[in-house]
Amino acid sequence: MAEQEDGNQLGADEPRSLEIPTRRVKSIMKIDKDINRVNSEALFLIASSTELFLQFLAEKSARVALEKKKRTVRLEHLRLAVKRHRPTSDFLFDSLPMPSRPSEQNTPRDGAKSRAGKKATNEPLPFVTRSIDAFFRKST
């Protein structure tokens, strides 16, 4: 009877449904060459932990967006939320992409330049610039 009164114990025997696909989590885990088999309980634990971590990041990012008086969470908000939380910052901050510069966001999307604005430069690309085909060519 005491267990039912405690909100944490009620329904603890029932498995919690996951939003994240466990097959995807399992395939990501198996990328590691040292992992051959994955126990279903370990898979559930890792998937649950992933969901909780993503929920935590989403909440922190939403708070940052509200602080900045924005209604949409952007990459900059996520980066700031990760930076503010030291344990997360230690392993995740360097993996996040850099935010785009504000000047890039104000440029026209079709790539057209205004005639009155910037002059078009016809300078050649730097020597180190290679085409994408060079990346995929088989080296001999």
N, C-alpha and C positions, 0 to 999 in steps of 0.2 A: 504494500500500500504506500509505503514511503517513497518507493521508486517512482510510482506513478505521479506523485505530487511534484516531484522534481522535474522541471521542464526538460532538462538535458537528458534524462534517462528514458523519457517516454518515446517509444518507437526506435530505440537504439538498436534493437535486434533486426529491424527491417533494413534492407540495403537501400541506400540513397541512390536515386537515379542520377546518371551523369549526363551532362550536356555535351561534353567533348567525346568524340568517337574513340572508343577504346582500341579499335583496330588500327587507327592512325597512330595512337600513342605506342602501341606495340611495335608497329613498323619503325617508328622513330627510335625506340629502344634497341631494336635489332640492328640498327646501323652500326652500333658498337660491335666490333668483331669478337669481343670477349663474352658477349651475351648470346647464348644459344637458345635457351628456353626462358619463358617469362611466366611466372606463377600468376594465377588469376587474382590472388589477393594483393600481390605486389603491383600488378597492373592497375587495380582499382585504387590503391593508395596513391600511386604516382598521378593517375588521372584526376583524382580528387584534389591532390595538392596543386596540380596545374590549374584547375578551375579556381581554387581559392586564391592563388597567386595572381591570376589574371583579373579576378574580381577586385583584389587589393589595388592593383595597378590602375584599373579603370576608375575606382573611387578616388584615388589620389590625383589622377589626371583630371577628373571632373572638378575636384576642388580647386585645382590650379586654374582651370578654365573659368570657373566662377570668380576667382580672385581677380582675374584679368578682365572680368565682365564680358566674357565670350559665351556663346551658346553652343559652340561646336568645339569638341576636343580635337586639338591638332597635335602634330608631332612635337612641337615646341612645348606643349603642356605636358606631354608624356616624359620628355627629356628632363624637364624641370622637376617633375614629381619623382623621377628616379634619382636625380641628383640630390634632392632633399632627403631621401631615405638612404642612409649610409650603407646598410647591408646590401640593399639592392644595387646601389651605385657601384659597389666594389666589383661586381661581376657583370652587370648589364649595361652600364652607361657607355662603355667603349663599343659595344655591339650595335647600338642604335645609330641610324643614319643621321648625318648632320642635317639640320633644317635648311631649307632653301632660303636664299637671300631675299629680302623684300623687293629689291629691284627686279628680280626674276619674276616675281608674282605680278608686277605691274606691266610687264611687257605683253604685247598682243599675242594671243595663242597661235595665230596662223603664221607667226614668224615675220610678218611684214613690219618694216620699219617706217616710221613717219619721216616724210621728206624734210620737214622743218626741224626735226630733232637730230638724232645722231647721224653722222655720215657713215656710209657703208665702207668698210675697210676691205681692200682687195689684197691684203698681205697673205703670203703663203703660210701654211701651217708649219709649226715647229718641226724640226728634223725627227724628233722622237715620236711623233704621231704616226701611227700605223693604221691601216685599214682593218676592218673587222675580219676580212678574208685572210689576212696574214696571221691572225690569231688561230684560225682553224686549220691552216695548212700543216701538213705533216712535216715535221722537221727531220732532216736526214743527217 
